[in-house]
Amino acid sequence: MINLGFKNLPIRNLGATDQLALLRFGALLLKIGLTFFAADTFGLSLTSPVLYWGMSLEALYLGFTFWHRSSIARLENGFFIVLLIDTLFWISWLYFTGGATNAFISLLLLPIAIAAVVLPQWAPWALALLSTFAYSVMIFSVPESQMKHHGMDMSSHYLGMWFNFLISALVLTTSVAYIAQRMRKQEVELSYMREAQLRQERLLALGTASAQMAHQMATPLASLRLLVDEAVEDSVSDSEILLEMNTALVRCEQTLNALRMATESIREQKQSLLTADELLETLKQQVLLLMPEINLELIHVENNQQEAAQPRAIKTDASLLPALLALVENAGSASLAHIGEAKVVVSVMAATEKNRLCISVRDFGVGIPKKMLLQLGHKLVESERGMGMALLLSNASVERLGGRLLLGAAKEGGTVAEVCFPVWHNDANGECHD
């Protein structure tokens, strides 16, 4: 979004395109005032009727661009084209009102200044080159009679004006454009930080509520364990039903224990190094224990023999495994709904050139719409299968460990969730470095 920064003006509540349109209308009014009311005062030479036709054409052009300002703003180079044509109108007006002898020749800097603030760095350079070329042509086209005023040679004065214009254009295209670029970059970073802060606040609220509910579940689960044990001893019910109840209860107890351990580990900032093989083996064991219905296929892709001899490791804590399990569970549900089988493929590959270890989880579902791909993992999204809370929590855990979660479509169909982490190495002293 373009921001002209008119914070102290009455038009600060207008949009950027409206502010730019008012500024361009103000420039036209200035030309009209100088041409019809102050020409003699400032020594403007009005010798050609082409000037009036040009100003009429400019008025029509401004009306057209104002009417279609929203469409122009959506074009990739719309504002640059508008400022380029404005520069041509300024050049024509200056040429027919005295050329290089016009006292208002510095108004050619106005489109350059606007471009330096709101457009990429190449745009003010292009306008500066055009304006400097036009000014140079007007300097060399000044008649000898106008170079002398009351017997004085004004050529050095006009040459100094040209040189001053060149310096001003260079300042606008370098310093001002650089400052504007840095301000736009800072605005983007601040916007990203605000979004990240809001996301962390939502995650903190979710984490607090989850911890409270987990604490509340501990007592009823303990009571349920006693009842199941008594029922098993007394054999008062169907043994298969009791077995299923006991399996579900064991899973709940294991999840609560894992939650307590993870909370303690995160609070004490305990981290450990895991190689790709260790990570795959741990993930396989947890899936078999907690999600035996999932058909899990593990693939470890080794780029070269050096990688096989020196396994790469990533620094993790207790929050990584639950994040990966959530991705596997989501993938299994998507595959089951589409092909009738909870099939999931997990592969690990080291990106040697980027010094990163990437873990991809692929499902065989129908895929995720492109509009949702950019939102999942960053906010809660309404969908048929839920609100994307598992992906939101997994993404937060991955980012906290210095990784990155990306979602994309698989070539053969389905969705691929890829998690990449920086690789850590052991030096000669046994210390770890990234």
C-alpha positions as CSV (number, residue, x, y, z in Angstrom):
1,M,0.0,0.0,0.0
2,I,1.3,3.4,-1.0
3,N,1.6,5.9,1.8
4,L,2.4,9.5,1.0
5,G,2.8,10.5,4.6
6,F,0.6,13.6,4.7
7,K,0.0,13.1,8.5
8,N,-0.4,16.8,9.4
9,L,-2.6,17.9,6.5
10,P,-6.4,18.0,6.5
11,I,-6.5,15.3,3.7
12,R,-4.7,12.8,5.9
13,N,-7.9,10.7,6.0
14,L,-8.0,10.3,2.2
15,G,-6.5,7.3,0.5
16,A,-3.1,7.4,-1.2
17,T,-4.5,7.5,-4.7
18,D,-6.9,10.4,-3.7
19,Q,-4.0,12.3,-2.1
20,L,-1.9,11.9,-5.3
21,A,-4.8,13.0,-7.5
22,L,-5.3,16.2,-5.4
23,L,-1.6,16.9,-5.6
24,R,-1.7,16.6,-9.4
25,F,-4.8,18.8,-9.6
26,G,-3.0,21.4,-7.5
27,A,-0.1,21.4,-10.0
28,L,-2.6,22.1,-12.8
29,L,-4.1,24.9,-10.9
30,L,-0.6,26.3,-10.3
31,K,0.0,26.2,-14.0
32,I,-3.3,28.0,-14.8
33,G,-2.6,30.7,-12.2
34,L,0.9,31.4,-13.5
35,T,-0.2,31.3,-17.1
36,F,-3.3,33.6,-16.9
37,F,-2.7,35.7,-13.8
38,A,1.1,36.0,-13.1
39,A,2.8,35.7,-16.4
40,D,4.0,39.3,-16.5
41,T,5.0,39.2,-12.8
42,F,7.4,36.3,-13.3
43,G,8.4,37.1,-16.9
44,L,6.8,34.1,-18.6
45,S,6.8,34.3,-22.4
46,L,3.4,33.1,-23.8
47,T,4.1,33.1,-27.5
48,S,2.4,29.9,-28.8
49,P,-1.2,28.8,-28.8
50,V,0.0,25.2,-28.4
51,L,0.4,26.0,-24.7
52,Y,-3.4,26.4,-24.2
53,W,-4.2,23.3,-26.2
54,G,-1.7,21.4,-24.1
55,M,-3.2,22.6,-20.8
56,S,-6.7,21.7,-22.1
57,L,-5.4,18.2,-22.9
58,E,-3.8,17.9,-19.5
59,A,-7.1,18.8,-17.8
60,L,-8.9,16.1,-19.7
61,Y,-6.1,13.7,-18.9
62,L,-6.3,14.5,-15.2
63,G,-10.0,14.0,-15.2
64,F,-9.6,10.6,-16.9
65,T,-6.9,9.4,-14.5
66,F,-8.9,10.6,-11.5
67,W,-12.0,8.7,-12.7
68,H,-10.0,5.5,-13.2
69,R,-7.6,6.0,-10.3
70,S,-8.5,2.7,-8.6
71,S,-7.8,0.7,-11.8
72,I,-4.5,2.6,-12.3
73,A,-3.5,1.7,-8.7
74,R,-4.0,-2.0,-9.4
75,L,-1.6,-1.9,-12.4
76,E,2.0,-2.9,-11.7
77,N,3.5,0.2,-13.2
78,G,0.3,2.4,-13.2
79,F,1.7,5.2,-11.0
80,F,4.9,5.3,-12.9
81,I,3.1,5.8,-16.2
82,V,1.0,8.5,-14.6
83,L,4.0,10.4,-13.3
84,L,5.8,9.9,-16.6
85,I,3.0,11.6,-18.5
86,D,2.9,14.3,-15.9
87,T,6.6,15.0,-16.4
88,L,6.0,15.3,-20.2
89,F,3.2,17.8,-19.5
90,W,5.5,19.8,-17.2
91,I,8.2,19.8,-19.9
92,S,5.8,21.0,-22.6
93,W,4.5,23.8,-20.3
94,L,8.0,25.0,-19.3
95,Y,9.1,24.9,-23.0
96,F,6.3,27.1,-24.1
97,T,6.6,29.5,-21.2
98,G,10.3,30.4,-21.6
99,G,12.1,27.1,-21.4
100,A,15.3,27.2,-19.4
101,T,14.7,30.9,-18.5
102,N,11.5,30.0,-16.7
103,A,11.9,30.7,-13.0
104,F,9.8,27.7,-12.2
105,I,12.0,25.1,-14.0
106,S,12.6,23.4,-10.6
107,L,9.0,22.2,-10.7
108,L,10.3,19.4,-12.9
109,L,11.6,17.9,-9.6
110,L,8.0,17.4,-8.3
111,P,7.3,14.1,-10.2
112,I,10.8,12.9,-9.3
113,A,10.1,13.6,-5.6
114,I,6.8,11.7,-5.7
115,A,8.4,8.8,-7.5
116,A,11.2,8.7,-5.0
117,V,8.7,8.3,-2.1
118,V,6.1,5.9,-3.5
119,L,7.8,3.9,-6.3
120,P,10.8,1.5,-6.6
121,Q,14.3,3.1,-7.0
122,W,14.4,2.7,-10.7
123,A,11.4,5.0,-11.2
124,P,12.8,8.3,-9.9
125,W,16.1,7.6,-11.9
126,A,14.1,7.2,-15.1
127,L,12.2,10.5,-14.5
128,A,15.4,12.2,-13.4
129,L,17.1,11.2,-16.7
130,L,14.1,12.4,-18.7
131,S,13.9,15.7,-16.9
132,T,17.6,16.4,-17.1
133,F,17.7,15.6,-20.8
134,A,14.7,17.9,-21.4
135,Y,16.3,20.7,-19.3
136,S,19.6,20.3,-21.2
137,V,17.8,20.6,-24.6
138,M,16.0,23.8,-23.4
139,I,19.4,25.2,-22.2
140,F,21.0,24.8,-25.6
141,S,17.9,26.1,-27.4
142,V,17.8,29.4,-25.6
143,P,18.4,32.2,-28.1
144,E,21.5,34.4,-27.8
145,S,19.3,37.5,-27.3
146,Q,17.8,36.0,-24.1
147,M,21.3,35.1,-22.8
148,K,22.0,38.8,-22.3
149,H,20.0,40.9,-19.9
150,H,20.7,44.7,-19.6
151,G,24.1,44.1,-21.1
152,M,25.0,41.2,-18.7
153,D,25.9,37.7,-19.9
154,M,23.4,35.3,-18.2
155,S,24.8,32.1,-19.6
156,S,26.8,31.3,-16.5
157,H,23.7,31.9,-14.4
158,Y,21.5,29.6,-16.5
159,L,24.3,27.0,-16.4
160,G,24.4,27.2,-12.6
161,M,20.6,26.7,-12.5
162,W,21.1,23.6,-14.6
163,F,23.8,22.3,-12.4
164,N,21.7,23.0,-9.3
165,F,18.8,21.1,-10.9
166,L,21.1,18.1,-11.5
167,I,22.3,18.0,-7.9
168,S,18.7,18.3,-6.6
169,A,17.6,15.4,-8.9
170,L,20.6,13.3,-7.7
171,V,19.7,14.0,-4.0
172,L,16.0,12.9,-4.7
173,T,17.0,9.8,-6.5
174,T,19.6,8.6,-4.0
175,S,19.1,9.9,-0.5
176,V,15.3,10.5,-0.5
177,A,14.6,7.2,-2.4
178,Y,16.9,5.3,0.0
179,I,15.2,6.7,3.1
180,A,11.8,6.0,1.6
181,Q,12.8,2.5,0.8
182,R,14.0,1.9,4.4
183,M,10.8,3.3,5.8
184,R,8.7,1.0,3.6
185,K,10.9,-1.9,4.7
186,Q,10.4,-1.0,8.4
187,E,6.7,-0.7,7.9
188,V,6.6,-4.2,6.5
189,E,8.7,-5.5,9.4
190,L,6.5,-3.8,11.9
191,S,3.4,-5.2,10.3
192,Y,4.9,-8.7,10.4
193,M,5.9,-8.2,14.1
194,R,2.4,-7.0,14.9
195,E,0.9,-10.1,13.2
196,A,3.4,-12.4,15.0
197,Q,2.6,-10.8,18.3
198,L,-1.1,-11.2,17.8
199,R,-0.5,-14.9,16.8
200,Q,1.6,-15.5,19.9
201,E,-1.1,-13.9,22.1
202,R,-3.7,-16.2,20.6
203,L,-1.4,-19.2,21.1
204,L,-0.7,-18.2,24.7
205,A,-4.4,-18.1,25.3
206,L,-4.9,-21.5,23.7
207,G,-1.9,-22.9,25.7
208,T,-3.3,-21.6,29.0
209,A,-6.8,-23.0,28.2
210,S,-5.2,-26.4,27.2
211,A,-3.2,-26.6,30.4
212,Q,-6.2,-25.8,32.5
213,M,-8.3,-28.4,30.8
214,A,-5.5,-31.0,31.0
215,H,-5.3,-30.3,34.7
216,Q,-9.0,-30.7,35.1
217,M,-8.9,-34.0,33.2
218,A,-6.4,-35.6,35.6
219,T,-8.9,-36.3,38.4
220,P,-11.7,-37.9,36.2
221,L,-9.1,-40.0,34.3
222,A,-7.8,-41.3,37.6
223,S,-11.3,-42.2,38.7
224,L,-12.0,-43.8,35.3
225,R,-8.8,-45.9,35.7
226,L,-10.1,-47.3,39.0
227,L,-13.5,-48.1,37.5
228,V,-11.9,-49.9,34.5
229,D,-9.6,-51.9,36.8
230,E,-12.5,-53.0,39.0
231,A,-14.6,-53.9,35.9
232,V,-11.7,-56.0,34.5
233,E,-11.3,-57.8,37.9
234,D,-15.0,-58.5,38.3
235,S,-15.5,-59.3,34.6
236,V,-18.9,-57.6,34.7
237,S,-18.9,-56.6,31.1
238,D,-17.7,-57.6,27.6
239,S,-14.0,-58.1,27.6
240,E,-13.6,-56.5,24.1
241,I,-15.3,-53.4,25.2
242,L,-13.2,-53.2,28.3
243,L,-10.1,-53.7,26.2
244,E,-11.0,-50.8,24.0
245,M,-11.8,-48.6,27.0
246,N,-8.5,-49.5,28.5
247,T,-6.6,-48.7,25.3
248,A,-8.3,-45.3,25.0
249,L,-7.6,-44.6,28.7
250,V,-3.9,-45.6,28.3
251,R,-3.6,-43.1,25.4
252,C,-5.2,-40.3,27.5
253,E,-2.8,-41.0,30.3
254,Q,0.2,-41.1,28.0
255,T,-0.9,-37.8,26.4
256,L,-1.2,-36.2,29.8
257,N,2.2,-37.5,30.9
258,A,3.7,-36.2,27.7
259,L,2.1,-32.8,28.2
260,R,3.6,-32.6,31.7
261,M,7.0,-33.6,30.5
262,A,6.8,-31.2,27.6
263,T,5.8,-28.3,29.9
264,E,8.6,-29.0,32.2
265,S,11.1,-29.3,29.3
266,I,10.0,-26.0,27.7
267,R,10.0,-24.2,31.0
268,E,13.6,-25.3,31.8
269,Q,14.6,-24.7,28.1
270,K,16.0,-28.3,27.8
271,Q,17.1,-29.0,24.2
272,S,18.8,-31.9,22.6
273,L,20.3,-32.9,19.3
274,L,18.4,-35.4,17.1
275,T,19.7,-37.0,13.9
276,A,17.4,-37.8,11.0
277,D,17.4,-41.5,11.8
278,E,16.7,-40.9,15.5
279,L,13.9,-38.6,14.6
280,L,12.3,-41.0,12.2
281,E,12.5,-43.9,14.7
282,T,11.0,-41.9,17.5
283,L,8.2,-40.7,15.2
284,K,7.5,-44.2,14.1
285,Q,7.3,-45.5,17.6
286,Q,4.9,-42.8,18.7
287,V,2.7,-43.3,15.6
288,L,2.5,-47.0,16.3
289,L,1.7,-46.4,19.9
290,L,-0.8,-43.5,19.6
291,M,-2.2,-43.9,16.0
292,P,-1.9,-47.6,15.0
293,E,-4.5,-47.1,12.4
294,I,-2.2,-45.0,10.2
295,N,-0.1,-46.7,7.5
296,L,3.1,-44.8,7.9
297,E,5.9,-45.0,5.3
298,L,9.3,-43.5,6.3
299,I,11.9,-42.4,3.8
300,H,15.4,-41.0,4.5
301,V,17.0,-39.4,1.5
302,E,20.8,-39.2,1.7
303,N,22.5,-36.8,-0.7
304,N,26.0,-38.2,-0.5
305,Q,28.3,-40.6,1.4
306,Q,29.6,-37.8,3.5
307,E,26.2,-37.2,4.9
308,A,25.8,-40.9,5.7
309,A,29.2,-41.0,7.5
310,Q,28.4,-37.8,9.5
311,P,24.7,-37.7,10.2
312,R,23.2,-34.2,10.4
313,A,21.3,-33.3,13.6
314,I,18.8,-30.6,14.5
315,K,18.3,-29.0,17.9
316,T,14.8,-29.8,19.4
317,D,12.9,-29.9,22.6
318,A,9.7,-31.7,23.7
319,S,7.5,-29.6,21.5
320,L,8.7,-30.9,18.2
321,L,7.4,-34.4,18.4
322,P,3.8,-33.4,19.2
323,A,3.9,-30.9,16.3
324,L,5.0,-33.6,13.8
325,L,2.4,-36.0,15.2
326,A,-0.3,-33.4,14.6
327,L,0.9,-33.1,11.0
328,V,0.8,-36.9,10.6
329,E,-2.6,-37.2,12.2
330,N,-4.0,-34.5,9.8
331,A,-2.4,-36.2,6.8
332,G,-3.9,-39.6,7.9
333,S,-7.4,-38.1,8.2
334,A,-7.1,-36.5,4.7
335,S,-6.0,-39.8,3.1
336,L,-8.7,-41.8,4.9
337,A,-11.4,-39.5,3.7
338,H,-10.2,-39.6,0.1
339,I,-8.8,-43.1,-0.6
340,G,-10.3,-45.0,2.3
341,E,-6.8,-45.7,3.9
342,A,-4.9,-43.6,6.4
343,K,-1.7,-43.6,4.3
344,V,1.0,-41.1,5.2
345,V,4.6,-40.7,3.7
346,V,7.2,-39.0,5.9
347,S,10.6,-38.3,4.3
348,V,13.7,-36.6,5.6
349,M,16.2,-34.9,3.3
350,A,19.2,-32.7,4.1
351,A,19.5,-29.6,1.9
352,T,23.3,-29.4,1.9
353,E,23.6,-26.1,0.0
354,K,21.3,-24.4,2.5
355,N,22.6,-26.3,5.6
356,R,19.0,-27.3,6.6
357,L,17.3,-30.6,7.3
358,C,13.8,-30.8,5.9
359,I,11.0,-33.2,7.0
360,S,8.0,-33.6,4.7
361,V,4.7,-35.1,5.6
362,R,2.6,-36.1,2.5
363,D,-1.0,-37.2,2.5
364,F,-3.2,-38.7,-0.3
365,G,-6.2,-36.5,0.2
366,V,-8.0,-34.1,-2.2
367,G,-5.6,-31.3,-1.4
368,I,-6.1,-27.8,0.1
369,P,-7.5,-24.8,-1.8
370,K,-4.8,-22.3,-2.8
371,K,-6.6,-19.5,-0.8
372,M,-6.3,-21.6,2.4
373,L,-2.7,-22.6,1.9
374,L,-1.5,-19.1,2.8
375,Q,-3.7,-18.9,5.9
376,L,-3.3,-22.3,7.4
377,G,-0.7,-22.3,10.1
378,H,-1.0,-18.6,10.7
379,K,-4.6,-18.2,11.7
380,L,-7.7,-20.2,12.6
381,V,-9.5,-21.0,9.4
382,E,-13.0,-22.4,9.1
383,S,-13.2,-25.6,7.0
384,E,-15.1,-28.8,6.8
385,R,-12.5,-30.7,8.8
386,G,-11.9,-28.1,11.5
387,M,-10.4,-24.7,12.1
388,G,-6.7,-25.4,11.5
389,M,-5.8,-25.3,15.2
390,A,-3.4,-28.3,14.9
391,L,-1.5,-26.6,12.1
392,L,-1.5,-23.3,14.0
393,L,0.0,-24.9,17.0
394,S,2.5,-27.0,15.0
395,N,3.7,-23.9,13.1
396,A,4.2,-22.0,16.4
397,S,6.3,-24.9,17.8
398,V,8.4,-25.1,14.6
399,E,9.0,-21.3,14.5
400,R,10.1,-21.3,18.1
401,L,12.7,-23.9,17.3
402,G,14.1,-21.8,14.5
403,G,12.3,-23.8,11.8
404,R,9.8,-23.1,9.1
405,L,6.6,-24.8,8.1
406,L,5.4,-24.7,4.4
407,L,2.3,-26.2,2.9
408,G,2.1,-27.1,-0.8
409,A,0.4,-29.4,-3.3
410,A,2.0,-32.7,-4.2
411,K,2.5,-33.5,-7.9
412,E,0.6,-36.9,-7.6
413,G,-2.2,-35.3,-5.6
414,G,-2.7,-34.5,-2.0
415,T,-0.8,-32.0,0.3
416,V,2.8,-31.8,1.5
417,A,3.7,-30.2,4.8
418,E,7.4,-29.5,4.8
419,V,9.3,-28.5,8.0
420,C,12.9,-27.3,7.7
421,F,15.4,-26.8,10.5
422,P,18.9,-25.5,10.6
423,V,21.5,-28.2,10.9
424,W,23.9,-28.4,13.9
425,H,27.4,-29.8,13.8
426,N,29.9,-31.0,16.4
427,D,33.3,-29.4,16.3
428,A,36.6,-30.9,17.5
429,N,35.8,-29.8,21.1
430,G,32.5,-31.5,21.1
431,E,30.5,-28.3,21.0
432,C,27.6,-27.8,18.7
433,H,27.5,-25.0,16.1
434,D,24.9,-24.2,13.4
